[in-house]
Amino acid sequence: MNLIRQRRSIRQYRDEDVDEKTMEALLQALAWSPTGCNVHDLFFTVIRRKSEMDVFRNKMSETLKLLIKTGILRFVYPNFWRYMDELQNGVDVIFRNAPHLIVAASPNTAPCREADPWIALSYFDLLAQSFGIGTCWCGFAVHAFRWLPSLKRRLAIPRGYTIRAVLLFGYPAVEYKRQTSPAPFQIKML
Ligand SMILES: Cc1cc2nc3c(=O)[nH]c(=O)nc-3n(C[C@H](O)[C@H](O)[C@H](O)COP(=O)(O)O)c2cc1C
């Protein structure tokens, strides 16, 4: 219960790569993720070094600025106005200065191609948080990699696979003292 109730999105990270042993444990655990019809065929790309993340960060921010300037962004991502001020003030609104990122892709033919990657990264998310690693889902990057073929190529996703889910992670630079008090979802008991 504590693990679930204390999980938070982390948007501030220490300027430090996650240590080898923890990274290895996190990546090994991925193999136990369930997949629909047991099509055990997910593909993950992990950005292991902050220096590599910086390549993604710089290219992303350069492209977003161009898309804003030309007015194209509101067509490709109508929700983007929420981030406009931060972006114009040089905030890394997409990758949140995270030192690492994991991308989950599934084969286009897999029966549960939409669900499998999210399940795998949800397991990864909780395990990471249990190790004291901060995480943040990066739904924006799932979209953005579609308009950025150069970054997509750099992720080395095999042909026939689609990027479905992206999670940022690293040592958190903030600590939340208290849990949130979310409103309960609707639940029907039969
Ligand atoms: C599918 C999904 C996509 C998300 N995409 C983003 C994102 O692109 N950027 C971001 O900062 N947070 C993103 N989030 C994090 C949510 O904003 C966050 O989980 C929510 O505000 C609740 O806050 P908490 O995680 O601290 O409890 C995403 C979460 C989910 C589940």
PDBQT file of the ligand as one rigid body, heavy atoms in Angstrom, charges set to zero:
ROOT
HETATM    1  C1  LIG A 201      -0.355   7.934 -19.827  1.00  0.00    +0.000 C 
HETATM    2  C2  LIG A 201       0.322   9.045 -19.080  1.00  0.00    +0.000 A 
HETATM    3  C3  LIG A 201       1.006  10.026 -19.777  1.00  0.00    +0.000 A 
HETATM    4  C4  LIG A 201       1.665  11.058 -19.080  1.00  0.00    +0.000 A 
HETATM    5  N1  LIG A 201       2.409  11.967 -19.778  1.00  0.00    +0.000 NA
HETATM    6  C5  LIG A 201       3.067  12.941 -19.099  1.00  0.00    +0.000 A 
HETATM    7  C6  LIG A 201       3.908  13.854 -19.797  1.00  0.00    +0.000 A 
HETATM    8  O1  LIG A 201       4.041  13.825 -21.025  1.00  0.00    +0.000 OA
HETATM    9  N2  LIG A 201       4.580  14.785 -19.068  1.00  0.00    +0.000 N 
HETATM   10  C7  LIG A 201       4.477  14.840 -17.681  1.00  0.00    +0.000 A 
HETATM   11  O2  LIG A 201       5.123  15.705 -17.074  1.00  0.00    +0.000 OA
HETATM   12  N3  LIG A 201       3.687  13.983 -16.997  1.00  0.00    +0.000 NA
HETATM   13  C8  LIG A 201       2.989  13.033 -17.664  1.00  0.00    +0.000 A 
HETATM   14  N4  LIG A 201       2.222  12.131 -16.974  1.00  0.00    +0.000 N 
HETATM   15  C9  LIG A 201       2.160  12.189 -15.504  1.00  0.00    +0.000 C 
HETATM   16  C10 LIG A 201       0.795  12.674 -14.979  1.00  0.00    +0.000 C 
HETATM   17  O3  LIG A 201       0.659  14.043 -15.260  1.00  0.00    +0.000 OA
HETATM   18  C11 LIG A 201       0.759  12.380 -13.464  1.00  0.00    +0.000 C 
HETATM   19  O4  LIG A 201       0.815  10.990 -13.263  1.00  0.00    +0.000 OA
HETATM   20  C12 LIG A 201      -0.491  12.936 -12.801  1.00  0.00    +0.000 C 
HETATM   21  O5  LIG A 201      -0.467  14.341 -12.862  1.00  0.00    +0.000 OA
HETATM   22  C13 LIG A 201      -0.603  12.503 -11.329  1.00  0.00    +0.000 C 
HETATM   23  O6  LIG A 201       0.524  12.929 -10.586  1.00  0.00    +0.000 OA
HETATM   24  P1  LIG A 201       1.406  11.865  -9.784  1.00  0.00    +0.000 P 
HETATM   25  O7  LIG A 201       1.975  10.886 -10.781  1.00  0.00    +0.000 OA
HETATM   26  O8  LIG A 201       2.471  12.664  -9.074  1.00  0.00    +0.000 OA
HETATM   27  O9  LIG A 201       0.491  11.147  -8.812  1.00  0.00    +0.000 OA
HETATM   28  C14 LIG A 201       1.571  11.119 -17.652  1.00  0.00    +0.000 A 
HETATM   29  C15 LIG A 201       0.867  10.103 -16.966  1.00  0.00    +0.000 A 
HETATM   30  C16 LIG A 201       0.264   9.099 -17.656  1.00  0.00    +0.000 A 
HETATM   31  C17 LIG A 201      -0.447   8.007 -16.866  1.00  0.00    +0.000 C 
ENDROOT
TORSDOF 0
